[in-house]
């Protein structure tokens, strides 16, 4: 797998709200929203992301901005509603 630059704006393909903690995922407090986002720069891709603190429940097809963050635990991608 390689990382390609695809910009930081995309559209919500699908999402779910997780209300029951998953034992294998440390550091995620429930409830949280996980989504598959289609980046504008890679229209055939679906990237799993978590909703950032600023995000509300997204609508399918809604435009969002996302950010990649590297931490000691690994790489995290979060999204928030896109404002122009």
VOPA-692991 format. One record per residue (C-alpha): residue number from 0; residue in one letter; x, y, z. Coordinates in steps of 0.1 Angstrom, whole numbers, always signed. Example, Ala and Ser with C-alpha at 12.3 -4.5 7.8 and 13.67 -1.06 7.14 Angstrom:
2
+-----+---------+-------+-------+-------+
| num | residuo |     u |     v |     w |
+-----+---------+-------+-------+-------+
|   0 |       A |  +123 |   -45 |   +78 |
|   1 |       S |  +137 |   -11 |   +71 |
+-----+---------+-------+-------+-------+
END
This chain:
84
+-----+---------+-------+-------+-------+
| num | residuo |     u |     v |     w |
+-----+---------+-------+-------+-------+
|   0 |       X |    +0 |    +0 |    +0 |
|   1 |       X |   +12 |   +35 |    -8 |
|   2 |       X |    -1 |   +69 |    +2 |
|   3 |       X |   -11 |   +92 |   -26 |
|   4 |       X |   -20 |  +129 |   -24 |
|   5 |       X |   -58 |  +132 |   -31 |
|   6 |       X |   -66 |  +165 |   -16 |
|   7 |       X |   -85 |  +169 |   +17 |
|   8 |       X |  -121 |  +172 |    +4 |
|   9 |       X |  -146 |  +145 |    -4 |
|  10 |       X |  -181 |  +132 |    +0 |
|  11 |       X |  -197 |  +109 |   +25 |
|  12 |       X |  -203 |   +75 |    +9 |
|  13 |       X |  -218 |   +58 |   +40 |
|  14 |       X |  -216 |   +62 |   +78 |
|  15 |       X |  -225 |   +45 |  +110 |
|  16 |       X |  -227 |   +56 |  +147 |
|  17 |       X |  -209 |   +32 |  +170 |
|  18 |       X |  -226 |   +31 |  +204 |
|  19 |       X |  -211 |    -2 |  +218 |
|  20 |       X |  -173 |    -1 |  +226 |
|  21 |       X |  -151 |   -24 |  +206 |
|  22 |       X |  -126 |   -41 |  +228 |
|  23 |       X |   -98 |   -41 |  +202 |
|  24 |       X |   -99 |    -4 |  +196 |
|  25 |       X |   -82 |   +16 |  +223 |
|  26 |       X |   -89 |   +53 |  +229 |
|  27 |       X |  -122 |   +56 |  +212 |
|  28 |       X |  -150 |   +67 |  +235 |
|  29 |       X |  -185 |   +58 |  +224 |
|  30 |       X |  -206 |   +70 |  +208 |
|  31 |       X |  -186 |   +79 |  +177 |
|  32 |       X |  -193 |   +82 |  +140 |
|  33 |       X |  -173 |   +62 |  +115 |
|  34 |       X |  -177 |   +68 |   +77 |
|  35 |       X |  -164 |   +59 |   +43 |
|  36 |       X |  -154 |   +90 |   +25 |
|  37 |       X |  -149 |   +93 |   -13 |
|  38 |       X |  -121 |  +118 |   -19 |
|  39 |       X |  -126 |  +142 |   -48 |
|  40 |       X |   -91 |  +134 |   -60 |
|  41 |       X |   -98 |   +97 |   -61 |
|  42 |       X |  -134 |   +91 |   -70 |
|  43 |       X |  -131 |   +53 |   -70 |
|  44 |       X |  -116 |   +51 |   -35 |
|  45 |       X |  -134 |   +48 |    -2 |
|  46 |       X |  -114 |   +58 |   +29 |
|  47 |       X |  -125 |   +49 |   +64 |
|  48 |       X |  -125 |   +79 |   +87 |
|  49 |       X |  -138 |   +91 |  +121 |
|  50 |       X |  -159 |  +122 |  +127 |
|  51 |       X |  -139 |  +149 |  +144 |
|  52 |       X |  -153 |  +168 |  +174 |
|  53 |       X |  -167 |  +195 |  +151 |
|  54 |       X |  -187 |  +171 |  +130 |
|  55 |       X |  -224 |  +164 |  +133 |
|  56 |       X |  -241 |  +133 |  +119 |
|  57 |       X |  -233 |  +135 |   +82 |
|  58 |       X |  -257 |  +131 |   +53 |
|  59 |       X |  -249 |  +107 |   +25 |
|  60 |       X |  -233 |  +127 |    -3 |
|  61 |       X |  -224 |  +156 |   +20 |
|  62 |       X |  -191 |  +174 |   +12 |
|  63 |       X |  -166 |  +171 |   +41 |
|  64 |       X |  -130 |  +181 |   +47 |
|  65 |       X |  -106 |  +156 |   +62 |
|  66 |       X |   -72 |  +156 |   +80 |
|  67 |       X |   -46 |  +129 |   +84 |
|  68 |       X |   -28 |  +129 |  +118 |
|  69 |       X |    +2 |  +107 |  +128 |
|  70 |       X |    +3 |   +97 |  +164 |
|  71 |       X |   +23 |   +72 |  +184 |
|  72 |       X |    -6 |   +48 |  +180 |
|  73 |       X |    -6 |   +52 |  +142 |
|  74 |       X |   -23 |   +72 |  +115 |
|  75 |       X |   -58 |   +86 |  +120 |
|  76 |       X |   -80 |  +103 |   +95 |
|  77 |       X |  -109 |  +125 |  +107 |
|  78 |       X |  -135 |  +145 |   +89 |
|  79 |       X |  -157 |  +175 |   +95 |
|  80 |       X |  -183 |  +194 |   +75 |
|  81 |       X |  -166 |  +213 |   +47 |
|  82 |       X |  -169 |  +251 |   +48 |
|  83 |       X |  -159 |  +272 |   +18 |
+-----+---------+-------+-------+-------+
END
